[in-house]
Amino acid sequence: MFSGIIEEFATVVATRKDRENIDFSLTCSFVDELTIDQSVAHNGVCLTVVSIDLQQKTYIVTAMKETLDRSNLGLLKVGDKVNVERSMLMNGRLDGHIVQGHVDQTARCIDMQDADGSTYFTFQYDFDPEMARHGYFTVDKGSVTVNGVSLTVCRPTRDTFQVAIIPYTFEHTNFCDIQVGSVVNIEFDIIGKYIARMQQL
């Protein structure tokens, strides 16, 4: 379980294809605090730490085919920045929203607008009416997770939504690398999914 409050970004130092899986080797400031089997969200995808090299200050996580099909992780290359967040501690404030680390699909940035200091990003995703019946959509002022970042939805349409990124978030997450055309991971709000399911039952 995560909150969508990014700790920092890790840097991809190596990738290795293993049949349908990809092993990602990354480095970040808290490598020496990680343990094998620990869950860490990478661009919003919950992945398990499978190896740690304290001398090289790197760790390895594995993404399986299902994860690669639903997320942007398969597009990562050496040098790319990845938003990372360790699992949530249950003894403090929940600053973001409840994030599972189960990415639903990808979206593409289709517009960026300066907001006199902040930036409005507009994302478009493939709309599926059947999935929408199960809560896979956005609502105005609702929550959405983009590359693991907990954000508030603005101006949602059938297949697009906007988010406003303040300078701090821009500088401390990989939003600094997002441009028009960039592919991001999105996780729709779990509360909406439960409400949709309850209505069906």
N, C-alpha and C positions, 0 to 999 in steps of 0.2 A: 504494500500500500504506500502511496506517495501523496505529496501535497501539491506538486507542480511548481514548487519554489526551487529553482535551479541553484545548485551549489557553485558550479563553475562549468567551464567546458573542458573536456578531455580532448587530446589530440590523437588521431589515428596514426600509429607508427608502422603498422604492418597489417596485411590481410592475407588469409590463406584459405583457399577453397578446399573443402573436404566433402567430396560427393555433392549432396544437395545443400550442405551447410557452409557457412563462412565463419572462420575464426577471426576475430578482430583483436589486435593487440593495441592497447591504448596507454597513454600516460596522463597523469594528473597529480595534483598536490597531495591527495590523501591515499595514494597507493599503499603506503606503509600501515594504514589503518584498516585496510580491507582484509577479508578472510575468504577462504575457499567456500563456495556455496552461498555467498552473500548475494542478495538481490540489489542491482543497481539499474536505474532507469537511464537509457541512452536514447536521446531524442524522443523520450516518452515511452520507449519500449523496455519492459522489465526483462533483464537478462541476468544470468547467473555467472558469477566469477568462477572460472574453472582453473585458472593458473595465475600465479603471482611471481614476479621476478623483482625482488627488492634491490638487487644490484643495478638493474637497468631501469628501475622505477616504472615498470610496466605491469599490466595485468591483461588477461585474455578472457573474452566472453564469446559465446557461440550463438549464432542466429540460425535457426532452422528454416526450411523452405517456406513454411506457412508465414513465419515472421517476415522473411524477405519479400514475399508476395504482397503483404499488406502494408509494408512500411518503406521508407526511403533508405534503409540501411544497406541494401544492395547497391546503392549508388555511391556509397562512401569510398573514398580513396585516401591514400597516405597523405597526411597533412591537413585533412579536414577536421574542423572543430565539431564536437558532439556535446550537446547539453547533457550533463550528468547530475543525478540526484540519488543519494542513498535512501533506503526505505525510511518511512516516517517513524519517529519516536512517538510513543503514545502518552508521554508525560508532559506535553507542551501544547502551545497554541497551534491550531490548524490555520496557517496564514493563507493558503491557497484554497483548493477544494479537493474533494476526495478523488484521487487519480489512481486507477488500477495498474497502469503500465501496460494495458492491453490495447494497442493501437487498433483502431477500427478500419482506417483506410488512409490514403494519402490525399493531399490537396495541392493545388498549384497556385502560386502567387500570381495574380493577374493585374495588380495595381498597387502603387505606393504613393502616398500623398503626404507632403509636409504639413504638420499641424502646429507650426510656430514653436518648434522645440521637440515635440513628439512626432511620431510617424504613424499614419494609418496604413495598415496592410490589408488588402482584400484578397481572400482565398476562394478558389472555386473547387468543388469536389463533384465526383460523379454521383448524381442523385438517383437513388433506387427507391421507388414508392413502397416496395415491400419492406425494405430495411427501415424506411421512415416510419412505418407502422409499428416498428419495434423500438422506436426512440432514437434512431440515428439521424438526427437533424439538430439545428441550432435554433435558439430563441433569443429575442432581444433581452439583453442584460443577464442572460444565462451564462453558464461556464462552458468553456471548451479548452482542450489542451492542444497546443501547437508545438511540436518538437519537444514535448515534455513541459512546456511553460503553461501554467495556469493563467487563463485570460478571460476577460469579460467580452461577450459578443455584442457587436454593434451592427445595426442595419442588416439583419439576416434576410436572405431571399430563399427561394426554393433550393438553390445549389451554391450559394455564396454567403460569406459573412465577412465582417470587418473586425479587426482588433486594433486597439491603440497601444503603441509601444512607447513607453517613456524612455528618456536617455539612459537611465541606469540599466534597464532591461536590455536595451539595444547594445550597450557596451559589454555587458556581463553574460550574454548568451550568444548563441550563433545566429540570432536575428541580425547581427552586424554583417553577416554574409548572405542573407536572403535578398534576392533580387527578383524582378518580374521574370517568371519562368521557373523559379526554384520550386522543388517538390518538398513538401513538409509532411510530417506525420500528424494525424489528428485523432483524438479520442473524444467522443461525445460524452456528455455528462451521464454518469451512471444512474443518477436519480431519475432522469427522463426515461431511461430504458426500463427501470422498474415500474414507473407509472404507466408506461405504454403496455407493459406486460400485464399489469393488474387490470387494466381496462379490457384487455382481450379475454381474461379469465372471468 
